[in-house]
């Protein structure tokens, strides 16, 4: 069939013929089909006055017009029925009839021909041609209330009326690959009123033993493509003109419709915001040369910071000081925005905020407050002209963007609050050291590792500030807090990454270290002691020296935390009893000043 001459009748299946005509430059090609079955031959969708003479000539190449008894009109549109008065004038047999549905009859009869109607619903939706059975399937609203299709049981050919139709560039009688779906897409999106209507028809059709689909428009679909195309058609959102305002460009509306479908899938199918952002960027690239997308959102409790969601952090969200452009946009109300901007977005140049590229700035207004609570920057590879398609794209993306950013902002704010709460729960508010509560949890994990691996040794240095009560009594508790903070800073800056500095309570501290021998722990504790002794204070403690006593121990495998700290505490007690300001290891003095 691929090399067949469209100037002649083409046999597409056993005694099934294409007898239509190609109209150059018309993407809305209309096909006429003929089943040659002796004097019970049947013509499907006879065509229009533009194709009538050519169809009549091709019929004559196959059979006599007198052999055609049945004229199927799947619906009433003039592209497939306006030639009926001409056929009616030529047909002389008395039993000839027009096959249709009553809903089609009410309109087709206005062509004024005399041939009677044979209504499918009055004949149990089937017709026996004498050894060849045709079945009719009701496909209401695809594309009109009385729509139906015809199935030839002998060949498995489905004469599908408007379903499976498409817009074609040039003559292409047979679809060669799934690329044909892109010609089907805009046809169905604008011609079928809804997905439910299309699904109803497709669900009935796919139960047939289909070998070929012969639509009124587009290309014939061979068996290998039938079910893949049905599966793809099931995903379409139809009723395309519901998107239209003044714009009725089918292909442009089809792109917008596909964009909305993909955005909906993105919003419902992805949980990770980075996946949402990447998918939205891909959608935007269909309309503009976008190369990057980033988001900014106001957050509660951080008036001087904004949440930034960008590729640098893999869209995980970080709090940053807002760039000037962001700071001047967030919080603006819709009325003031509308006074300065023509659309619900604006094109900003490469000089704004130090950007090297143009970008589309899209403010996201809170429905409740009416102010800009978040904004999107779509970075462009080059400057673009703002046309109706770009305006419609941003308008259709606005609400999904708002929902996505608001949802992620809530998630990230909760994460930040959880992190802050966690930090407050594990950090001592005064000193910034870890709390005893956190120590117990973390040390148990370290102990489990040490119990399995002797090389992962654990040591501890307990530190107690000497004569701290006298400092409080002499200088007051506020000055006592200053001492605690300064000693804590010593612990933090002397410890390695991976060590665990802890405030046990009052003036008592501990540093847990991993992988050091007892001798190294002692040397570490000595550095702590020296650093504390070298601390200097302002008035009223200027010139006053503060010292500390330390006890160290190295853990034995399987030793409990109580026993481990007990041995270190015994060493600390020994250091204090021996004159303070020294380090002892398990009651053995290491040094004294």
Buried (B, 14 or more C-beta within 10 A) or exposed (E): EEEBEBEEBBBBBEBBBBBBBBBEEEBBBBBBBBBBBEBBBBBBBBBBEBBBEBBBBBBEEBBEBEBBBBBBBBBBBBBBBBBBBBBBEEBEEEEBBBBBBEBBBEBBEEBEBEBEBBBBBEEEBEBEBEEBEBBBBBBBBBBBEBBBBBBBEBBBBBBBBBBBBBBBEEEBBBBEEEEBBEBBBBBBBBBBBBBEBBBBBBEEBBEBEBBBBBBBBBBBBBEEBBEEBBEBBEEBBBBBBEBBEEBEEBEBBBBBBBBBBBBEEBBEEBEEBBEBBBBBBEBBBBBBBBBBBBBBBBBEEEEEBBBBBBEEEEBBBBBEEBBEBBEEBBEBEBEEBEEEEEBBBBBBEBEBBEBEBBBBBBBBBBEEEEBBBBBBBBBBEEEBEBEEBBBBBBBBBBEBBBBBBBEBBEEBBEEBEEEEEEEEEBBBEEBBBBBEEBBEEBBEEBBEEBEEEEEBBBBBBBBBBBBBEEBBEEBEEEBBEBBBEBBBBBBBEBBEEEBBBBBBEEBBBBBBBBBBEBEBBBBBBBEBBBBBBEBEBEEEBEEBEBBBBBBBBBBEEEBEBEEBBEBBBBBBBBBBEBEBBBBBBBBEBBBEE
